[in-house]
């Protein structure tokens, strides 16, 4: 199921999500957010 509600992040939060995604071998920060929020 895809989320339809937008998630708002500031620059630092987005960089953190992108770093988590990279560390876990994900494509982008969106994938990390899905896992974190999932």
mmCIF entry with sequence, helices, sheets and N, C-alpha, C, O atoms, coordinates in Angstrom:
data_MODEL
# 
_entry.id   MODEL 
# 
_entity.id                         1 
_entity.type                       polymer 
_entity.pdbx_number_of_molecules   1 
# 
_entity_poly.entity_id                      1 
_entity_poly.type                           'polypeptide(L)' 
_entity_poly.nstd_linkage                   no 
_entity_poly.nstd_monomer                   no 
_entity_poly.pdbx_seq_one_letter_code       
;(UNK)(UNK)(UNK)(UNK)(UNK)(UNK)(UNK)(UNK)(UNK)(UNK)(UNK)(UNK)(UNK)(UNK)(UNK)(UNK)
(UNK)(UNK)(UNK)(UNK)(UNK)(UNK)(UNK)(UNK)(UNK)(UNK)(UNK)(UNK)(UNK)(UNK)(UNK)(UNK)
(UNK)(UNK)(UNK)(UNK)(UNK)(UNK)
;
_entity_poly.pdbx_seq_one_letter_code_can   XXXXXXXXXXXXXXXXXXXXXXXXXXXXXXXXXXXXXX 
_entity_poly.pdbx_strand_id                 A 
# 
loop_
_entity_poly_seq.entity_id 
_entity_poly_seq.num 
_entity_poly_seq.mon_id 
_entity_poly_seq.hetero 
1 1  UNK n 
1 2  UNK n 
1 3  UNK n 
1 4  UNK n 
1 5  UNK n 
1 6  UNK n 
1 7  UNK n 
1 8  UNK n 
1 9  UNK n 
1 10 UNK n 
1 11 UNK n 
1 12 UNK n 
1 13 UNK n 
1 14 UNK n 
1 15 UNK n 
1 16 UNK n 
1 17 UNK n 
1 18 UNK n 
1 19 UNK n 
1 20 UNK n 
1 21 UNK n 
1 22 UNK n 
1 23 UNK n 
1 24 UNK n 
1 25 UNK n 
1 26 UNK n 
1 27 UNK n 
1 28 UNK n 
1 29 UNK n 
1 30 UNK n 
1 31 UNK n 
1 32 UNK n 
1 33 UNK n 
1 34 UNK n 
1 35 UNK n 
1 36 UNK n 
1 37 UNK n 
1 38 UNK n 
# 
_struct_asym.id          A 
_struct_asym.entity_id   1 
# 
loop_
_struct_conf.conf_type_id 
_struct_conf.id 
_struct_conf.pdbx_PDB_helix_id 
_struct_conf.beg_label_comp_id 
_struct_conf.beg_label_asym_id 
_struct_conf.beg_label_seq_id 
_struct_conf.pdbx_beg_PDB_ins_code 
_struct_conf.end_label_comp_id 
_struct_conf.end_label_asym_id 
_struct_conf.end_label_seq_id 
_struct_conf.pdbx_end_PDB_ins_code 
_struct_conf.beg_auth_comp_id 
_struct_conf.beg_auth_asym_id 
_struct_conf.beg_auth_seq_id 
_struct_conf.end_auth_comp_id 
_struct_conf.end_auth_asym_id 
_struct_conf.end_auth_seq_id 
_struct_conf.pdbx_PDB_helix_class 
_struct_conf.details 
_struct_conf.pdbx_PDB_helix_length 
HELX_P HELX_P1 AA1 UNK A 11 ? UNK A 23 ? UNK A 11 UNK A 23 1 ? 13 
HELX_P HELX_P2 AA2 UNK A 29 ? UNK A 37 ? UNK A 29 UNK A 37 1 ? 9  
# 
_struct_conf_type.id          HELX_P 
_struct_conf_type.criteria    ? 
_struct_conf_type.reference   ? 
# 
loop_
_atom_site.group_PDB 
_atom_site.id 
_atom_site.type_symbol 
_atom_site.label_atom_id 
_atom_site.label_alt_id 
_atom_site.label_comp_id 
_atom_site.label_asym_id 
_atom_site.label_entity_id 
_atom_site.label_seq_id 
_atom_site.pdbx_PDB_ins_code 
_atom_site.Cartn_x 
_atom_site.Cartn_y 
_atom_site.Cartn_z 
_atom_site.occupancy 
_atom_site.B_iso_or_equiv 
_atom_site.pdbx_formal_charge 
_atom_site.auth_seq_id 
_atom_site.auth_comp_id 
_atom_site.auth_asym_id 
_atom_site.auth_atom_id 
_atom_site.pdbx_PDB_model_num 
ATOM 1   N N  . UNK A 1 1  ? 0.846  -1.175 0.000  1.00 0.00 ? 1  UNK A N  1 
ATOM 2   C CA . UNK A 1 1  ? 0.000  0.000  0.000  1.00 0.00 ? 1  UNK A CA 1 
ATOM 3   C C  . UNK A 1 1  ? 0.895  1.243  0.000  1.00 0.00 ? 1  UNK A C  1 
ATOM 4   O O  . UNK A 1 1  ? 1.826  1.360  0.797  1.00 0.00 ? 1  UNK A O  1 
ATOM 5   N N  . UNK A 1 2  ? 0.589  2.160  -0.909 1.00 0.00 ? 2  UNK A N  1 
ATOM 6   C CA . UNK A 1 2  ? 1.358  3.401  -0.967 1.00 0.00 ? 2  UNK A CA 1 
ATOM 7   C C  . UNK A 1 2  ? 0.697  4.453  -0.099 1.00 0.00 ? 2  UNK A C  1 
ATOM 8   O O  . UNK A 1 2  ? -0.528 4.538  -0.010 1.00 0.00 ? 2  UNK A O  1 
ATOM 9   N N  . UNK A 1 3  ? 1.538  5.251  0.538  1.00 0.00 ? 3  UNK A N  1 
ATOM 10  C CA . UNK A 1 3  ? 1.021  6.354  1.348  1.00 0.00 ? 3  UNK A CA 1 
ATOM 11  C C  . UNK A 1 3  ? 0.631  7.499  0.426  1.00 0.00 ? 3  UNK A C  1 
ATOM 12  O O  . UNK A 1 3  ? 1.319  7.786  -0.554 1.00 0.00 ? 3  UNK A O  1 
ATOM 13  N N  . UNK A 1 4  ? -0.468 8.140  0.748  1.00 0.00 ? 4  UNK A N  1 
ATOM 14  C CA . UNK A 1 4  ? -0.896 9.279  -0.052 1.00 0.00 ? 4  UNK A CA 1 
ATOM 15  C C  . UNK A 1 4  ? -0.747 10.583 0.713  1.00 0.00 ? 4  UNK A C  1 
ATOM 16  O O  . UNK A 1 4  ? -0.843 11.660 0.124  1.00 0.00 ? 4  UNK A O  1 
ATOM 17  N N  . UNK A 1 5  ? -0.514 10.501 2.015  1.00 0.00 ? 5  UNK A N  1 
ATOM 18  C CA . UNK A 1 5  ? -0.339 11.702 2.813  1.00 0.00 ? 5  UNK A CA 1 
ATOM 19  C C  . UNK A 1 5  ? 1.121  12.165 2.713  1.00 0.00 ? 5  UNK A C  1 
ATOM 20  O O  . UNK A 1 5  ? 2.034  11.373 2.948  1.00 0.00 ? 5  UNK A O  1 
ATOM 21  N N  . UNK A 1 6  ? 1.347  13.422 2.369  1.00 0.00 ? 6  UNK A N  1 
ATOM 22  C CA . UNK A 1 6  ? 2.732  13.896 2.261  1.00 0.00 ? 6  UNK A CA 1 
ATOM 23  C C  . UNK A 1 6  ? 3.424  13.950 3.623  1.00 0.00 ? 6  UNK A C  1 
ATOM 24  O O  . UNK A 1 6  ? 2.795  14.172 4.658  1.00 0.00 ? 6  UNK A O  1 
ATOM 25  N N  . UNK A 1 7  ? 4.717  13.745 3.583  1.00 0.00 ? 7  UNK A N  1 
ATOM 26  C CA . UNK A 1 7  ? 5.542  13.832 4.787  1.00 0.00 ? 7  UNK A CA 1 
ATOM 27  C C  . UNK A 1 7  ? 6.464  15.028 4.600  1.00 0.00 ? 7  UNK A C  1 
ATOM 28  O O  . UNK A 1 7  ? 7.192  15.096 3.610  1.00 0.00 ? 7  UNK A O  1 
ATOM 29  N N  . UNK A 1 8  ? 6.445  15.963 5.527  1.00 0.00 ? 8  UNK A N  1 
ATOM 30  C CA . UNK A 1 8  ? 7.266  17.167 5.425  1.00 0.00 ? 8  UNK A CA 1 
ATOM 31  C C  . UNK A 1 8  ? 8.515  17.022 6.283  1.00 0.00 ? 8  UNK A C  1 
ATOM 32  O O  . UNK A 1 8  ? 8.438  16.700 7.469  1.00 0.00 ? 8  UNK A O  1 
ATOM 33  N N  . UNK A 1 9  ? 9.658  17.264 5.668  1.00 0.00 ? 9  UNK A N  1 
ATOM 34  C CA . UNK A 1 9  ? 10.940 17.200 6.361  1.00 0.00 ? 9  UNK A CA 1 
ATOM 35  C C  . UNK A 1 9  ? 11.729 18.463 6.064  1.00 0.00 ? 9  UNK A C  1 
ATOM 36  O O  . UNK A 1 9  ? 11.612 19.039 4.982  1.00 0.00 ? 9  UNK A O  1 
ATOM 37  N N  . UNK A 1 10 ? 12.533 18.891 7.031  1.00 0.00 ? 10 UNK A N  1 
ATOM 38  C CA . UNK A 1 10 ? 13.449 19.987 6.721  1.00 0.00 ? 10 UNK A CA 1 
ATOM 39  C C  . UNK A 1 10 ? 14.704 19.370 6.094  1.00 0.00 ? 10 UNK A C  1 
ATOM 40  O O  . UNK A 1 10 ? 14.808 18.148 5.988  1.00 0.00 ? 10 UNK A O  1 
ATOM 41  N N  . UNK A 1 11 ? 15.628 20.189 5.690  1.00 0.00 ? 11 UNK A N  1 
ATOM 42  C CA . UNK A 1 11 ? 16.828 19.715 5.004  1.00 0.00 ? 11 UNK A CA 1 
ATOM 43  C C  . UNK A 1 11 ? 17.636 18.713 5.803  1.00 0.00 ? 11 UNK A C  1 
ATOM 44  O O  . UNK A 1 11 ? 18.097 17.709 5.261  1.00 0.00 ? 11 UNK A O  1 
ATOM 45  N N  . UNK A 1 12 ? 17.810 18.977 7.079  1.00 0.00 ? 12 UNK A N  1 
ATOM 46  C CA . UNK A 1 12 ? 18.599 18.078 7.929  1.00 0.00 ? 12 UNK A CA 1 
ATOM 47  C C  . UNK A 1 12 ? 17.912 16.722 8.082  1.00 0.00 ? 12 UNK A C  1 
ATOM 48  O O  . UNK A 1 12 ? 18.571 15.683 8.033  1.00 0.00 ? 12 UNK A O  1 
ATOM 49  N N  . UNK A 1 13 ? 16.604 16.727 8.264  1.00 0.00 ? 13 UNK A N  1 
ATOM 50  C CA . UNK A 1 13 ? 15.862 15.468 8.391  1.00 0.00 ? 13 UNK A CA 1 
ATOM 51  C C  . UNK A 1 13 ? 15.935 14.657 7.099  1.00 0.00 ? 13 UNK A C  1 
ATOM 52  O O  . UNK A 1 13 ? 16.065 13.433 7.133  1.00 0.00 ? 13 UNK A O  1 
ATOM 53  N N  . UNK A 1 14 ? 15.851 15.346 5.962  1.00 0.00 ? 14 UNK A N  1 
ATOM 54  C CA . UNK A 1 14 ? 15.931 14.645 4.682  1.00 0.00 ? 14 UNK A CA 1 
ATOM 55  C C  . UNK A 1 14 ? 17.311 14.032 4.495  1.00 0.00 ? 14 UNK A C  1 
ATOM 56  O O  . UNK A 1 14 ? 17.431 12.899 4.029  1.00 0.00 ? 14 UNK A O  1 
ATOM 57  N N  . UNK A 1 15 ? 18.358 14.777 4.857  1.00 0.00 ? 15 UNK A N  1 
ATOM 58  C CA . UNK A 1 15 ? 19.724 14.243 4.751  1.00 0.00 ? 15 UNK A CA 1 
ATOM 59  C C  . UNK A 1 15 ? 19.901 13.019 5.636  1.00 0.00 ? 15 UNK A C  1 
ATOM 60  O O  . UNK A 1 15 ? 20.565 12.061 5.242  1.00 0.00 ? 15 UNK A O  1 
ATOM 61  N N  . UNK A 1 16 ? 19.315 13.040 6.824  1.00 0.00 ? 16 UNK A N  1 
ATOM 62  C CA . UNK A 1 16 ? 19.384 11.893 7.720  1.00 0.00 ? 16 UNK A CA 1 
ATOM 63  C C  . UNK A 1 16 ? 18.673 10.684 7.101  1.00 0.00 ? 16 UNK A C  1 
ATOM 64  O O  . UNK A 1 16 ? 19.201 9.573  7.131  1.00 0.00 ? 16 UNK A O  1 
ATOM 65  N N  . UNK A 1 17 ? 17.490 10.895 6.546  1.00 0.00 ? 17 UNK A N  1 
ATOM 66  C CA . UNK A 1 17 ? 16.758 9.804  5.893  1.00 0.00 ? 17 UNK A CA 1 
ATOM 67  C C  . UNK A 1 17 ? 17.547 9.266  4.699  1.00 0.00 ? 17 UNK A C  1 
ATOM 68  O O  . UNK A 1 17 ? 17.582 8.056  4.476  1.00 0.00 ? 17 UNK A O  1 
ATOM 69  N N  . UNK A 1 18 ? 18.178 10.154 3.931  1.00 0.00 ? 18 UNK A N  1 
ATOM 70  C CA . UNK A 1 18 ? 18.986 9.725  2.791  1.00 0.00 ? 18 UNK A CA 1 
ATOM 71  C C  . UNK A 1 18 ? 20.196 8.919  3.255  1.00 0.00 ? 18 UNK A C  1 
ATOM 72  O O  . UNK A 1 18 ? 20.573 7.942  2.609  1.00 0.00 ? 18 UNK A O  1 
ATOM 73  N N  . UNK A 1 19 ? 20.803 9.320  4.367  1.00 0.00 ? 19 UNK A N  1 
ATOM 74  C CA . UNK A 1 19 ? 21.947 8.586  4.908  1.00 0.00 ? 19 UNK A CA 1 
ATOM 75  C C  . UNK A 1 19 ? 21.525 7.192  5.372  1.00 0.00 ? 19 UNK A C  1 
ATOM 76  O O  . UNK A 1 19 ? 22.249 6.221  5.152  1.00 0.00 ? 19 UNK A O  1 
ATOM 77  N N  . UNK A 1 20 ? 20.369 7.088  6.008  1.00 0.00 ? 20 UNK A N  1 
ATOM 78  C CA . UNK A 1 20 ? 19.850 5.779  6.430  1.00 0.00 ? 20 UNK A CA 1 
ATOM 79  C C  . UNK A 1 20 ? 19.606 4.909  5.203  1.00 0.00 ? 20 UNK A C  1 
ATOM 80  O O  . UNK A 1 20 ? 19.956 3.728  5.194  1.00 0.00 ? 20 UNK A O  1 
ATOM 81  N N  . UNK A 1 21 ? 19.007 5.491  4.173  1.00 0.00 ? 21 UNK A N  1 
ATOM 82  C CA . UNK A 1 21 ? 18.731 4.746  2.944  1.00 0.00 ? 21 UNK A CA 1 
ATOM 83  C C  . UNK A 1 21 ? 20.023 4.226  2.324  1.00 0.00 ? 21 UNK A C  1 
ATOM 84  O O  . UNK A 1 21 ? 20.102 3.061  1.933  1.00 0.00 ? 21 UNK A O  1 
ATOM 85  N N  . UNK A 1 22 ? 21.024 5.075  2.235  1.00 0.00 ? 22 UNK A N  1 
ATOM 86  C CA . UNK A 1 22 ? 22.298 4.679  1.637  1.00 0.00 ? 22 UNK A CA 1 
ATOM 87  C C  . UNK A 1 22 ? 22.953 3.570  2.449  1.00 0.00 ? 22 UNK A C  1 
ATOM 88  O O  . UNK A 1 22 ? 23.479 2.609  1.886  1.00 0.00 ? 22 UNK A O  1 
ATOM 89  N N  . UNK A 1 23 ? 22.921 3.701  3.761  1.00 0.00 ? 23 UNK A N  1 
ATOM 90  C CA . UNK A 1 23 ? 23.535 2.707  4.649  1.00 0.00 ? 23 UNK A CA 1 
ATOM 91  C C  . UNK A 1 23 ? 22.869 1.340  4.496  1.00 0.00 ? 23 UNK A C  1 
ATOM 92  O O  . UNK A 1 23 ? 23.528 0.307  4.612  1.00 0.00 ? 23 UNK A O  1 
ATOM 93  N N  . UNK A 1 24 ? 21.560 1.339  4.235  1.00 0.00 ? 24 UNK A N  1 
ATOM 94  C CA . UNK A 1 24 ? 20.806 0.080  4.121  1.00 0.00 ? 24 UNK A CA 1 
ATOM 95  C C  . UNK A 1 24 ? 20.655 -0.397 2.680  1.00 0.00 ? 24 UNK A C  1 
ATOM 96  O O  . UNK A 1 24 ? 19.928 -1.356 2.421  1.00 0.00 ? 24 UNK A O  1 
ATOM 97  N N  . UNK A 1 25 ? 21.336 0.264  1.737  1.00 0.00 ? 25 UNK A N  1 
ATOM 98  C CA . UNK A 1 25 ? 21.305 -0.169 0.344  1.00 0.00 ? 25 UNK A CA 1 
ATOM 99  C C  . UNK A 1 25 ? 20.019 0.148  -0.391 1.00 0.00 ? 25 UNK A C  1 
ATOM 100 O O  . UNK A 1 25 ? 19.675 -0.526 -1.362 1.00 0.00 ? 25 UNK A O  1 
ATOM 101 N N  . UNK A 1 26 ? 19.306 1.166  0.059  1.00 0.00 ? 26 UNK A N  1 
ATOM 102 C CA . UNK A 1 26 ? 18.047 1.557  -0.581 1.00 0.00 ? 26 UNK A CA 1 
ATOM 103 C C  . UNK A 1 26 ? 18.328 2.574  -1.677 1.00 0.00 ? 26 UNK A C  1 
ATOM 104 O O  . UNK A 1 26 ? 19.397 3.184  -1.722 1.00 0.00 ? 26 UNK A O  1 
ATOM 105 N N  . UNK A 1 27 ? 17.355 2.743  -2.554 1.00 0.00 ? 27 UNK A N  1 
ATOM 106 C CA . UNK A 1 27 ? 17.507 3.640  -3.691 1.00 0.00 ? 27 UNK A CA 1 
ATOM 107 C C  . UNK A 1 27 ? 17.511 5.112  -3.278 1.00 0.00 ? 27 UNK A C  1 
ATOM 108 O O  . UNK A 1 27 ? 18.339 5.890  -3.751 1.00 0.00 ? 27 UNK A O  1 
ATOM 109 N N  . UNK A 1 28 ? 16.580 5.494  -2.391 1.00 0.00 ? 28 UNK A N  1 
ATOM 110 C CA . UNK A 1 28 ? 16.480 6.901  -2.017 1.00 0.00 ? 28 UNK A CA 1 
ATOM 111 C C  . UNK A 1 28 ? 15.863 7.069  -0.630 1.00 0.00 ? 28 UNK A C  1 
ATOM 112 O O  . UNK A 1 28 ? 15.499 6.093  0.027  1.00 0.00 ? 28 UNK A O  1 
ATOM 113 N N  . UNK A 1 29 ? 15.756 8.303  -0.207 1.00 0.00 ? 29 UNK A N  1 
ATOM 114 C CA . UNK A 1 29 ? 15.211 8.604  1.117  1.00 0.00 ? 29 UNK A CA 1 
ATOM 115 C C  . UNK A 1 29 ? 13.753 8.168  1.239  1.00 0.00 ? 29 UNK A C  1 
ATOM 116 O O  . UNK A 1 29 ? 13.302 7.834  2.334  1.00 0.00 ? 29 UNK A O  1 
ATOM 117 N N  . UNK A 1 30 ? 13.015 8.166  0.141  1.00 0.00 ? 30 UNK A N  1 
ATOM 118 C CA . UNK A 1 30 ? 11.619 7.738  0.173  1.00 0.00 ? 30 UNK A CA 1 
ATOM 119 C C  . UNK A 1 30 ? 11.468 6.300  0.652  1.00 0.00 ? 30 UNK A C  1 
ATOM 120 O O  . UNK A 1 30 ? 10.551 5.981  1.409  1.00 0.00 ? 30 UNK A O  1 
ATOM 121 N N  . UNK A 1 31 ? 12.368 5.443  0.209  1.00 0.00 ? 31 UNK A N  1 
ATOM 122 C CA . UNK A 1 31 ? 12.320 4.049  0.661  1.00 0.00 ? 31 UNK A CA 1 
ATOM 123 C C  . UNK A 1 31 ? 12.601 3.960  2.151  1.00 0.00 ? 31 UNK A C  1 
ATOM 124 O O  . UNK A 1 31 ? 11.951 3.192  2.860  1.00 0.00 ? 31 UNK A O  1 
ATOM 125 N N  . UNK A 1 32 ? 13.559 4.735  2.632  1.00 0.00 ? 32 UNK A N  1 
ATOM 126 C CA . UNK A 1 32 ? 13.875 4.725  4.062  1.00 0.00 ? 32 UNK A CA 1 
ATOM 127 C C  . UNK A 1 32 ? 12.673 5.216  4.864  1.00 0.00 ? 32 UNK A C  1 
ATOM 128 O O  . UNK A 1 32 ? 12.357 4.655  5.913  1.00 0.00 ? 32 UNK A O  1 
ATOM 129 N N  . UNK A 1 33 ? 12.007 6.250  4.382  1.00 0.00 ? 33 UNK A N  1 
ATOM 130 C CA . UNK A 1 33 ? 10.828 6.763  5.087  1.00 0.00 ? 33 UNK A CA 1 
ATOM 131 C C  . UNK A 1 33 ? 9.721  5.718  5.149  1.00 0.00 ? 33 UNK A C  1 
ATOM 132 O O  . UNK A 1 33 ? 9.059  5.578  6.178  1.00 0.00 ? 33 UNK A O  1 
ATOM 133 N N  . UNK A 1 34 ? 9.515  4.983  4.057  1.00 0.00 ? 34 UNK A N  1 
ATOM 134 C CA . UNK A 1 34 ? 8.500  3.926  4.067  1.00 0.00 ? 34 UNK A CA 1 
ATOM 135 C C  . UNK A 1 34 ? 8.822  2.881  5.125  1.00 0.00 ? 34 UNK A C  1 
ATOM 136 O O  . UNK A 1 34 ? 7.930  2.407  5.828  1.00 0.00 ? 34 UNK A O  1 
ATOM 137 N N  . UNK A 1 35 ? 10.103 2.520  5.238  1.00 0.00 ? 35 UNK A N  1 
ATOM 138 C CA . UNK A 1 35 ? 10.489 1.524  6.240  1.00 0.00 ? 35 UNK A CA 1 
ATOM 139 C C  . UNK A 1 35 ? 10.339 2.082  7.658  1.00 0.00 ? 35 UNK A C  1 
ATOM 140 O O  . UNK A 1 35 ? 9.854  1.393  8.554  1.00 0.00 ? 35 UNK A O  1 
ATOM 141 N N  . UNK A 1 36 ? 10.756 3.324  7.850  1.00 0.00 ? 36 UNK A N  1 
ATOM 142 C CA . UNK A 1 36 ? 10.681 3.948  9.173  1.00 0.00 ? 36 UNK A CA 1 
ATOM 143 C C  . UNK A 1 36 ? 9.224  4.105  9.610  1.00 0.00 ? 36 UNK A C  1 
ATOM 144 O O  . UNK A 1 36 ? 8.878  3.803  10.752 1.00 0.00 ? 36 UNK A O  1 
ATOM 145 N N  . UNK A 1 37 ? 8.379  4.577  8.701  1.00 0.00 ? 37 UNK A N  1 
ATOM 146 C CA . UNK A 1 37 ? 6.980  4.829  9.029  1.00 0.00 ? 37 UNK A CA 1 
ATOM 147 C C  . UNK A 1 37 ? 6.125  3.573  8.961  1.00 0.00 ? 37 UNK A C  1 
ATOM 148 O O  . UNK A 1 37 ? 5.048  3.511  9.554  1.00 0.00 ? 37 UNK A O  1 
ATOM 149 N N  . UNK A 1 38 ? 6.611  2.573  8.234  1.00 0.00 ? 38 UNK A N  1 
ATOM 150 C CA . UNK A 1 38 ? 5.853  1.362  7.947  1.00 0.00 ? 38 UNK A CA 1 
ATOM 151 C C  . UNK A 1 38 ? 5.434  0.601  9.096  1.00 0.00 ? 38 UNK A C  1 
ATOM 152 O O  . UNK A 1 38 ? 4.788  -0.437 8.947  1.00 0.00 ? 38 UNK A O  1 
# 
